């Protein structure tokens, strides 16, 4: 008879995540992404950061990224103790114009 091993870490527990996508998203997408914080990085990426209740919610967020048609760069589960530390690559000038590189979604997929 084989023994079943219980996982040592629960996968349905809330976690703090950073989802990095290529291109800059407007702040108007915050509500559509479940209230995640939108931060513009110097390299042209957007960071979507915040708590995610479980793996199903994480997959739902990733589905929204896919539906927008923006390239997914990375998904990282953050250590909650490091959540308040600044990212040196983050652009704090959120008043950029459209000409300076904010990503504009395809109108066919515009869903905020």
Secondary structure, 3 states (H helix, E strand, C coil): CCCCCCCCCCCCCCEEEEEEEECECCHHHCCCCCCCEEEEECCCEEEEEEEECCHHHHHHHHHHHHHHCCCEEEEEEECHHHCCCCCCCEECCCCCCHHHCECCCCHHHCCC
